[in-house]
Each structure stands twice: as C-alpha cells, then as structure tokens.
Amino acid sequence: MKYKVRRFIFLVIILSLGAYLGSKDLSITLAGIGGVLVGYLAKAEDNQYERTKEHRAYE
C-alpha cells in the first residue's frame, strides 16, 4: 500500500512541476516521462515485494 501513496505523490509533483513551468507541450512531456517513470518504479517495487514474499515462504 505504501508504494501506491509514494507513486501518487511522485506523479503529483511531476504534474505540478510541468504546470508550473507553464508551457503546455513541456508539461505534457513531463507528465509522460513522469508516468513512465512512476510505472517503472512501481513495477520494480512490486517485483521486489513478490521476491521478498517468495523468499520468506521458502524459509
């Protein structure tokens, strides 16, 4: 659950940064990059969580 909150906060920061810079093209680009980054980080954390869970199951 914790990673979802972190992902949401990160996305909000990226979007607000894009909006702050003012250029619509730039903010869309930043939002796109942010979305990809957030997706990648969330996937990496999910994989880490699954591995930890499996590791504990073996012990």
C-alpha positions in Angstrom: 0.0 0.0 0.0 2.9 2.3 0.8 4.3 2.3 -2.7 0.9 3.4 -4.2 1.0 6.5 -2.0 4.6 7.2 -3.0 3.7 6.7 -6.7 0.7 9.2 -6.4 2.8 11.8 -4.6 5.6 11.5 -7.2 3.0 11.8 -10.1 1.5 15.0 -8.5 5.0 16.5 -8.1 5.8 15.8 -11.8 2.4 17.2 -13.0 2.6 20.3 -10.8 6.2 20.9 -12.0 5.0 20.7 -15.6 2.2 23.1 -14.9 4.5 25.5 -13.0 6.9 25.7 -16.0 3.9 26.9 -18.0 4.5 25.5 -21.5 1.7 23.1 -22.3 4.0 21.0 -24.5 6.6 20.8 -21.8 4.1 19.9 -19.1 2.6 17.1 -21.3 6.1 15.8 -22.0 7.0 15.9 -18.3 3.7 14.2 -17.4 4.5 11.5 -20.0 8.0 11.0 -18.7 6.7 11.0 -15.1 4.1 8.4 -16.0 6.6 6.1 -17.5 9.0 6.6 -14.5 6.2 6.0 -12.0 5.1 2.9 -13.8 8.7 1.6 -13.9 9.3 2.3 -10.3 6.0 0.8 -9.2 6.8 -2.4 -11.2 10.2 -2.6 -9.7 8.8 -2.3 -6.2 6.1 -4.9 -7.0 8.8 -7.3 -8.2 10.8 -6.7 -5.1 7.8 -7.3 -2.9 7.0 -10.6 -4.7 10.6 -11.8 -4.4 10.6 -10.9 -0.7 7.3 -12.8 -0.2 8.7 -15.8 -2.0 11.9 -15.7 -0.1 10.0 -15.7 3.2 7.9 -18.6 2.0 11.0 -20.7 1.5 12.4 -20.0 4.9 
